């Protein structure tokens, strides 16, 4: 794949289909009968804590993580701007991912789909499933790396433009899933791009940004970083991603237990 110097945001599972489907007028659809026979490799871990995870979860102490934002100005491409590619994780919800992959790789414009798989055997199985559904495998790049769950939007890398070069901003995933938390490092090494650790516990679904460099999160970000004030959190996002952050109240937990703004 040829990578562009100009950074375009990569979108994660929860929103990956939206910007592509909006422009992919000629994208293929998948026979529902084919989708119905696709089998997951594993159960889907919940977006929230799985049984036993909350008891094992200890809030990370990020006070020793040095503040080291990108030097000089950065730009974080907005949620629905043009993308160089999309990033998903194979293993659960495979039928949904297959439907997405076919639309993404056969529509207009052409973009790359990066698929995280656990092993060469899983890659072979995924390739067979996706190819059989009609996906254009020439636009799919498999990445072998261990992971815990399908929720790439929550733990995956955030991309920024730093002086015309793409770089990664990496938060600490707000779940007890260390393999997921390591995925941004995997992609930084794979793409040979700089990675900047933002010292915040966070789930990426609680994040929405616009073209005017405004961004929004619910107060979950404050609750998960009790050592910081809301203003300190805003300052971090300005320094690391060039964003003016607004923190707002979440929906009631009885309606949405994740308290993520992408559930609105």
C-alpha positions as CSV (number, residue, x, y, z in Angstrom):
1,X,0.0,0.0,0.0
2,X,1.2,3.5,-0.7
3,X,0.7,5.7,2.3
4,X,-0.2,9.4,1.8
5,X,1.9,12.0,3.7
6,X,-1.3,13.8,4.5
7,X,-3.0,12.2,7.5
8,X,-6.5,11.0,7.2
9,X,-8.3,9.5,10.2
10,X,-8.9,5.8,10.3
11,X,-12.3,4.9,11.6
12,X,-13.1,2.0,13.9
13,X,-15.8,-0.6,13.9
14,X,-18.6,1.5,15.3
15,X,-18.4,4.1,12.5
16,X,-16.2,2.5,9.8
17,X,-19.1,1.8,7.4
18,X,-20.7,5.3,7.5
19,X,-18.3,7.5,5.5
20,X,-17.6,4.8,3.0
21,X,-21.2,3.8,2.4
22,X,-22.1,7.4,1.8
23,X,-19.8,7.7,-1.2
24,X,-19.6,4.1,-2.4
25,X,-22.4,4.2,-5.0
26,X,-21.4,1.0,-6.7
27,X,-20.5,-1.1,-3.7
28,X,-21.5,-4.7,-3.8
29,X,-24.0,-6.2,-1.3
30,X,-23.7,-9.7,0.1
31,X,-26.2,-12.4,-0.2
32,X,-28.0,-12.7,3.2
33,X,-27.8,-16.5,2.9
34,X,-24.0,-16.3,2.7
35,X,-23.9,-14.0,5.7
36,X,-26.1,-16.3,7.7
37,X,-23.7,-19.2,7.4
38,X,-20.6,-17.3,8.6
39,X,-19.4,-18.6,12.0
40,X,-17.6,-16.5,14.6
41,X,-14.3,-17.8,16.0
42,X,-15.1,-16.7,19.5
43,X,-17.9,-15.1,21.5
44,X,-18.1,-11.3,21.4
45,X,-16.9,-9.7,24.5
46,X,-19.3,-6.9,25.7
47,X,-18.6,-3.2,25.1
48,X,-18.7,-2.9,28.9
49,X,-17.0,-5.2,31.4
50,X,-17.3,-8.9,30.9
51,X,-18.0,-11.1,34.0
52,X,-14.9,-10.9,36.2
53,X,-13.3,-8.1,34.4
54,X,-14.5,-5.3,36.6
55,X,-13.3,-7.2,39.7
56,X,-9.8,-7.5,38.1
57,X,-9.7,-4.0,36.9
58,X,-7.4,-1.5,38.7
59,X,-7.4,2.1,37.5
60,X,-4.0,2.6,35.9
61,X,-1.7,5.2,37.5
62,X,-0.7,7.4,34.6
63,X,0.9,10.1,36.8
64,X,4.4,8.8,35.9
65,X,3.7,8.9,32.2
66,X,5.7,11.9,30.9
67,X,3.8,14.6,29.1
68,X,5.4,14.5,25.6
69,X,3.0,15.8,23.0
70,X,4.0,16.3,19.4
71,X,6.2,19.4,19.0
72,X,4.5,22.3,17.3
73,X,1.0,22.2,15.8
74,X,-1.0,19.1,14.9
75,X,-4.3,18.5,13.1
76,X,-6.8,15.7,13.9
77,X,-8.9,15.0,10.9
78,X,-12.6,15.1,11.6
79,X,-14.9,12.1,12.0
80,X,-16.2,12.0,8.4
81,X,-13.3,13.4,6.5
82,X,-11.6,11.4,3.7
83,X,-9.7,8.4,5.0
84,X,-6.7,6.5,3.7
85,X,-8.1,3.3,5.2
86,X,-10.2,1.5,7.7
87,X,-9.2,-0.8,10.6
88,X,-11.2,-3.7,12.0
89,X,-10.5,-6.8,14.0
90,X,-11.6,-10.3,12.9
91,X,-12.9,-13.0,15.2
92,X,-16.3,-12.1,16.4
93,X,-19.2,-10.4,14.6
94,X,-17.6,-11.8,11.5
95,X,-20.8,-11.6,9.4
96,X,-21.1,-7.8,10.1
97,X,-17.4,-7.4,9.3
98,X,-17.8,-9.3,6.1
99,X,-20.7,-7.1,4.9
100,X,-18.6,-4.0,5.8
101,X,-15.5,-5.4,4.0
102,X,-17.4,-6.1,0.8
103,X,-18.9,-2.6,0.7
104,X,-15.6,-0.9,1.6
105,X,-13.4,-2.7,-0.9
106,X,-15.8,-2.7,-3.9
107,X,-17.1,0.9,-3.7
108,X,-15.8,4.3,-4.9
109,X,-13.4,5.6,-3.7
110,X,-11.0,2.7,-3.3
111,X,-9.4,2.5,0.1
112,X,-7.5,0.0,2.1
113,X,-9.0,-2.2,4.8
114,X,-6.7,-3.4,7.5
115,X,-7.9,-6.6,9.3
116,X,-6.3,-7.7,12.5
117,X,-6.1,-11.5,12.8
118,X,-4.6,-13.6,15.5
119,X,-2.7,-16.1,13.4
120,X,-1.9,-17.3,9.9
121,X,-4.7,-19.9,10.1
122,X,-7.3,-17.2,11.1
123,X,-6.0,-15.1,8.3
124,X,-6.5,-17.9,5.8
125,X,-10.1,-18.5,7.1
126,X,-10.9,-14.8,7.0
127,X,-9.5,-14.4,3.5
128,X,-11.6,-17.3,2.3
129,X,-14.8,-15.9,3.9
130,X,-14.2,-12.4,2.7
131,X,-13.3,-13.4,-0.8
132,X,-16.2,-15.8,-1.0
133,X,-18.5,-12.9,-0.1
134,X,-17.2,-10.7,-2.9
135,X,-14.7,-8.5,-1.2
136,X,-11.8,-7.3,-3.3
137,X,-8.8,-8.9,-1.5
138,X,-6.4,-6.6,-3.3
139,X,-7.6,-3.8,-1.0
140,X,-7.3,-5.9,2.2
141,X,-4.2,-6.0,4.3
142,X,-4.0,-8.6,7.1
143,X,-2.1,-7.8,10.3
144,X,-1.3,-10.7,12.6
145,X,-1.4,-9.5,16.2
146,X,-3.0,-10.8,19.4
147,X,-6.0,-9.0,20.7
148,X,-8.9,-9.5,23.0
149,X,-12.1,-8.0,21.4
150,X,-13.7,-6.6,18.4
151,X,-14.1,-3.0,19.7
152,X,-11.4,-1.4,17.6
153,X,-12.9,2.0,17.9
154,X,-12.5,1.9,21.7
155,X,-8.9,0.8,21.9
156,X,-7.4,1.5,18.4
157,X,-5.0,4.2,17.5
158,X,-6.0,7.8,16.9
159,X,-4.2,9.4,13.9
160,X,-3.1,13.0,13.6
161,X,-1.3,15.1,11.0
162,X,2.0,16.4,12.4
163,X,3.6,18.8,9.9
164,X,2.4,16.7,6.9
165,X,3.3,13.3,8.4
166,X,0.9,10.9,10.0
167,X,1.4,10.0,13.6
168,X,-0.5,8.1,16.3
169,X,-1.9,9.3,19.6
170,X,-2.3,6.3,22.0
171,X,-4.5,6.4,25.1
172,X,-4.8,3.7,27.8
173,X,-7.9,1.5,27.1
174,X,-10.5,1.6,29.8
175,X,-10.9,-2.1,30.0
176,X,-8.8,-5.0,31.5
177,X,-7.8,-6.1,28.0
178,X,-4.0,-5.7,27.6
179,X,-3.8,-7.2,24.2
180,X,-6.3,-4.7,22.8
181,X,-4.4,-1.9,24.6
182,X,-1.2,-2.9,22.7
183,X,-2.7,-2.6,19.2
184,X,-1.8,1.1,18.7
185,X,1.9,0.1,19.3
186,X,1.5,-2.7,16.7
187,X,0.4,-0.2,14.1
188,X,3.0,2.4,15.0
189,X,5.6,-0.2,14.3
190,X,3.9,-1.6,11.2
191,X,3.5,1.8,9.6
192,X,6.8,3.2,11.0
193,X,5.0,6.2,12.5
194,X,5.6,8.2,15.6
195,X,3.4,7.3,18.6
196,X,2.6,9.8,21.3
197,X,1.2,8.4,24.6
198,X,-1.5,10.7,26.0
199,X,-1.8,9.9,29.7
200,X,-5.5,9.3,29.9
201,X,-7.7,6.3,30.6
202,X,-10.2,6.3,27.8
203,X,-12.5,4.4,25.5
204,X,-12.4,5.8,21.9
205,X,-16.1,5.6,21.4
206,X,-16.5,8.4,23.9
207,X,-15.1,10.9,21.3
208,X,-16.4,12.9,18.4
209,X,-14.5,15.6,16.5
210,X,-15.4,18.0,13.8
211,X,-13.6,19.8,11.0
212,X,-13.4,23.1,13.0
213,X,-11.2,21.3,15.5
214,X,-13.9,21.1,18.1
215,X,-14.4,17.8,19.9
216,X,-16.9,16.3,22.4
217,X,-16.8,13.7,25.1
218,X,-19.1,12.8,28.0
219,X,-17.9,13.3,31.6
220,X,-16.9,9.6,31.6
221,X,-13.4,10.9,30.7
222,X,-13.4,12.9,34.0
223,X,-14.6,9.9,36.0
224,X,-11.9,7.6,34.6
225,X,-9.1,10.1,35.3
226,X,-9.9,11.3,38.8
227,X,-6.4,12.8,39.4
228,X,-7.0,15.3,36.6
229,X,-9.3,18.3,36.4
230,X,-11.6,18.8,33.4
231,X,-9.4,21.7,32.3
232,X,-6.3,19.5,32.4
233,X,-8.0,17.0,30.2
234,X,-9.0,19.7,27.8
235,X,-5.4,20.9,27.8
236,X,-4.1,17.4,26.9
237,X,-6.4,17.2,23.9
238,X,-5.3,20.7,22.7
239,X,-1.6,19.7,23.0
240,X,-1.8,16.2,21.6
241,X,-4.5,16.6,18.9
242,X,-5.1,20.3,18.4
243,X,-8.7,20.1,19.6
244,X,-10.9,22.3,21.6
245,X,-12.7,19.8,23.8
246,X,-16.2,20.1,25.3
247,X,-17.1,17.7,28.1
248,X,-20.9,17.1,28.4
249,X,-23.2,14.9,30.5
250,X,-23.7,11.3,29.3
251,X,-27.0,9.6,28.7
252,X,-28.4,7.8,31.7
253,X,-26.6,4.6,32.5
254,X,-29.9,2.8,32.4
255,X,-30.1,3.7,28.7
256,X,-26.4,3.4,27.8
257,X,-24.0,1.7,30.2
258,X,-21.0,2.7,28.2
259,X,-21.6,6.4,28.6
260,X,-19.9,6.9,25.2
261,X,-20.9,9.8,23.1
262,X,-21.0,7.7,19.9
263,X,-24.1,6.0,21.3
264,X,-26.1,9.2,20.9
